[in-house]
Amino acid sequence: MPATRFDPSKAQAAEVRSDEHSVVEDRTRSCATPVALNYTIVHARDARVSAALLAEILGRPPPVHFGPFHGAELDNGVTLDFMQADGDITGQHYAFIVSEPEFDANFARIVERGLPYWADPGHHQPGRINRRDGGRGVYWDNPDGHNLEILTRPYGSGW
């Protein structure tokens, strides 16, 4: 199912109430700063190792250590900030769009490291890549059970 895009012409003003007064906020105006993801925190048993592995597979610079975080930065400026966690870690899914040449290089690093990989997020098609929507995609797990993915075309992009 294709994503629904926001149509500013159909936006409504929102009324925010407090005990003393009410304020009408115009949500139809354009913003000087677009909404963009800046970072996300990824829990890990060994934050340094997990961040370094992701950076290596994706061909990124070494992670930057800042406070409790080891940050792996992507080309769009988003950082995955790996943070030490004790106890159980709930695995998450992180998908990265890459070019065809980057896919080849990233996938070669997965294979060279001997990491298991799958063509699907449920891990039912081991040792394979997928070719959905005219692109390629592959999934692998990091040491903490996070399901990582590289793909060359967004799913549902129309092929």
N, C-alpha and C positions, 0 to 999 in steps of 0.2 A: 504494500500500500504506500503510495507516494506521500511524502511529508506535506502537511498543510502549511502554506506560507501566510505570514501575517499581512493583512491588507489594512493599511492605515486609514483608508477611506471609510472603513466599517468600524473603526475604533469608537469607543464611548468614553465620555468623561467619567471619572470615578470620583465619588464623594467620600471623603474621609472625615469621620465624626470624632469629636472628643467631647468631654463634659462641658467645656466652655464655649466652643464654637465649631463650625463646620467649615471645611476647606474643600474647594473643588479643584481637582488636579486634572490638567489637560494632558491626556496620554496620546494625543494625536500629533504632538509636536515631534520634530526630528531631534535626535540627540547628536551633540558634537562628538561624543565618544561612543562608538558602537559597543554593544554588549559582546564580550568575548571571554572565553575561559582563560584564566591566567595560570592556575596551577591546580593540581589535585594531589591529595595525600594518599600514598600507597603504603599500607602496613606491610612490614617485612620482619622476618626473624633476624636477618642481617642486612640492614639498609644499604650499607656500602656495597656488599656483594651483589645484591639485587639490582641496584641502580647501575653498577658497572656492567653487569651482564646485558641489561637492556640497551645501554649506550653502545656497547660493543656490537650487538646484533644489528642495531639500526645504523651503525656507522656514524655515531654522534661523538662529540668530544667527551672526555671523561666527565663524570658528574662533579658538581660543585658542592662542597660541604658547607652548610650554613645552619648553625644551631643544631637541632636534632635531625636535620634533613640531609639527604644526599640527593641532589636534584639533577635529573636527566632532562636536558632542554631539547625541545623539538624545533624544527625550522620555523614554525609559526609563532614561536615565543612561549608556547605552553610548556610548563615544567611539570614533570611527574616527580614529586617530592617523596622519596622513600623515607619512612620513619620506622625506627625500631619498635616492635610490638611484642609483648609477652603474651603467652597463652594462645588460644585459637585465633586463626586468621581466616576471615571469610574471603574466599577467592572472588575476584572481580574480573570483568572482561575489559580489555583495552585494545582498540583497533586503530591501526595506523595506515593511512593512505600513503603509498609510495609510488614512484615511477616504475616503469618496466625494468630499466637498468638497476634501480635500487632494489627491486624485488629479487632480481638475480643475485645481487651481492649479499643481501640480507639472508636469503634462503641458503646460499652457499655457507654462510657462517653458522646457521642452524645445523646444517648437515655436518660441517667440519667438527662441530662440538659434540656431535653424536646425540643431539637432543631429539626426543620423540616428537613427531609432528603429525597433524591430522588435516583433513580437508574440510572438517566440520567442527562446530563448537562443542558438540556432544561427544567428540572423540570416538565416533563410530567408524571412521574411514582412516585408519592409521597408514602412515607412510605415503600419503597422497596429498596433492594440492587440489583446490577447486578451480573451476573456470566459469564462475557465475558472471553474468552480465558482460561477457566479452573480455573479462579481465582474469586475474589470478589471485588466489588467496590461500593462506595457510595459517594454521593455529599451532601454538606450542605453549607449554606451561613454564612459568618461572619457578624458582625453588620454593616459593610460598603458596603455590597453587593458583596464582592468577593466570587466567586464560588470555594469552597475548595473540594478536593477529596482525598480519600485514596483508594488504589488498591493494590492487592496482586500479580498481574502479569501485565506486560506492555501489552497494547492493541496491537494486531497484532503479538503477540509472538508465534503464531503457534499452538494453541490448536484447 
